[in-house]
Amino acid sequence: MKNKIDKIRNRIEQTALSCGRNPLTVRLVAVSKTVPPENVKAAVDAGVFIFGENYIQEAMNKIEEIGDSRLSWHFIGHLQSNKAKYVVRYFDLIHSVDTLKLAQEINRQAKKLNKTQNILVQVNIAMEVTKSGVATKDTISLIKDISKLENLSVKGLMTMPPFFNQPEKVRPYFKTLAQLKDQILEESIEHIEMKELSMGMTGDFEVAIEEGATLVRIGTAIFGDRS
Ligand SMILES: *Cc1c(COP(=O)(O)O)cnc(C)c1O
């Protein structure tokens, strides 16, 4: 485990340096869906502190069992409004907000806990019907609406591009997300920060870093294949 994580960290660092970025601006999110708590703990021992989870029930059990307050948990899966109350309780950052209805429900639950919930807006750049995310053209108006919700803090954008065997084919999607971020910044929407770009997974994180990723979500390269 340590060996795999060191290798990934090294690749992140080398890629950042090769495109003139400070490696500290790229954070590793270890995607631990379906991974048992022992393996998560092994990753912690190897120096990983941010974990991404997709399924709320599985995540809650795991977070409770591991019980390590040093860890930061990110929710990266598709989220239904009726699960918002759990997610707000356990997660520091939600990567997958894509509708106003969901944002409103997260806001309502966060308010009950007296919490400001950090979120990213997930964008479906390729308009794939099988994937979540707001359409590129609707993103700014969604973010304007979300900016009025007092217990939410928008930190940036996330995307899940179509799957290709060649990472170069994914580059245009990452580029589009980075451009969209700049466009949103130009709008100077109150209470909105656009610091984070969550993009890149095991097969394409290097390309994502070259295009500006600040959070790379890596599962398989750390924990092996999910059955
Ligand atoms: C599973 C998952 C990942 C990790 O994918 P790998 O190819 O295993 O690195 C990243 N992001 C999301 C949203 C995921 O669901």
The ligand as an SDF file (V2000), in Angstrom:
LIG
                    3D

 15 15  0  0  0  0  0  0  0  0999 V2000
  -14.8380    5.4010   -8.4130 C   0  0  0  0  0  0  0  0  0  0  0  0
  -14.6250    6.8320   -8.6740 C   0  0  0  0  0  0  0  0  0  0  0  0
  -13.3330    7.3710   -8.8460 C   0  0  0  0  0  0  0  0  0  0  0  0
  -12.0600    6.5360   -8.8210 C   0  0  0  0  0  0  0  0  0  0  0  0
  -11.8610    5.8950  -10.0260 O   0  0  0  0  0  0  0  0  0  0  0  0
  -10.5360    5.0230  -10.2940 P   0  0  0  0  0  0  0  0  0  0  0  0
  -10.5310    4.8360  -11.7610 O   0  0  0  0  0  0  0  0  0  0  0  0
  -10.6830    3.7590   -9.5270 O   0  0  0  0  0  0  0  0  0  0  0  0
   -9.3520    5.8140   -9.8250 O   0  0  0  0  0  0  0  0  0  0  0  0
  -13.2260    8.7370   -9.0220 C   0  0  0  0  0  0  0  0  0  0  0  0
  -14.3040    9.5450   -9.0590 N   0  0  0  0  0  0  0  0  0  0  0  0
  -15.5490    9.0720   -8.9060 C   0  0  0  0  0  0  0  0  0  0  0  0
  -16.6910   10.0080   -8.9470 C   0  0  0  0  0  0  0  0  0  0  0  0
  -15.7460    7.7030   -8.7240 C   0  0  0  0  0  0  0  0  0  0  0  0
  -17.0040    7.2430   -8.5980 O   0  0  0  0  0  0  0  0  0  0  0  0
  1  2  1  0
  2  3  1  0
  2 14  2  0
  3  4  1  0
  3 10  2  0
  4  5  1  0
  5  6  1  0
  6  7  2  0
  6  8  1  0
  6  9  1  0
 10 11  1  0
 11 12  2  0
 12 13  1  0
 12 14  1  0
 14 15  1  0
M  END
$$$$
